[in-house]
Amino acid sequence: HEDRSARFVCVLALCWPGGHQETFEGFARGHISWPPRGTYGFGYDPIFIPDGYGVTFGEMEPQNKHAISHRADAFNKLVKACFER
């Protein structure tokens, strides 16, 4: 059994006036598929299948991918921590 688990990672850093700094990590967990599938996205998108899905990021409509991406995860954490009360 070959381990094909994978994840995309995004880290956002926010620096406030006065020197306060915060970082927020976002993840998209999944596994690698071969051969590549799909024409959307770039980089590793055609070989990355996110957990809970049967298609690669390269096969997903961009708006669907962006809703579950590692970047969206990190940005949602930033908004929740800094701007929602």
N, C-alpha and C positions, 0 to 999 in steps of 0.2 A: 504494500500500500504506500503510495507516494503522497506526501503531504503537499497539497497545492494551495494551502491557505495563504491569504494575502490581505493587505490593507493599504489604503491610501491614508496619509496623515497630512494635516494642515495645522500650522500654529500661527495664530495672530498675536501680535504684540501691540499693546496700547500704552503709550507713555503720556501721562498727564503733566500739565504745568506743575512745577514744584518737585518733579522727579519721581512721583509714584508711577510704578510700572505694573502691568498685569499681562498675563499670557493666557490664551485659550486654545486648547487642543481639540481638534475634530478628527473623527475617524470614519472611514467607510470600510467595513470588513466584508470579506468575501473570499473567492478563490480564483485561481488562474484556469483559463480554458485554452485549449489549443486545438485546431488552428484559430487564428484571429477571426472575429466575426463582427460585422457592422462597419458603417462608414461615418458614424457620428463621432464627435469628440476628437481626441488627439492622444499621442503618447501611448499609454498602456490601456486606454479605454477598450479597444477591441478584444483584449484577452482577460478583462476583469469582470467577473460575475459577482455582483453584490449579494450578500446573504439575504435569503428570502425571495430571490428573483431567479428566473430561468434564462435571462438574456444578459449579454454583456453591456457595459456602459456604452460601447460603440453601436449597439443596436437600439438603445433607448432614445426616445425623443428627448432633445436637450432639456426641456423644462422638467421632465420626469427625473432625469439624472441630477439636475441641479438641486432638486428638492431633497435628495437623499445623499448628496455628496459630502465629502470630508470638509469641504469649504463651507457648505451650509451648516454643518454641525458646529464648526468652530465659530462661525458668525452668530448663530443662534445662542450659543453660550455667552458670547461677548454682550449681545443685546440684553439677555436676561440678567446678567451680573451687573451691568453698568447703567442700563436705561429703563428697566422695569422695576416697579416697586410693588 
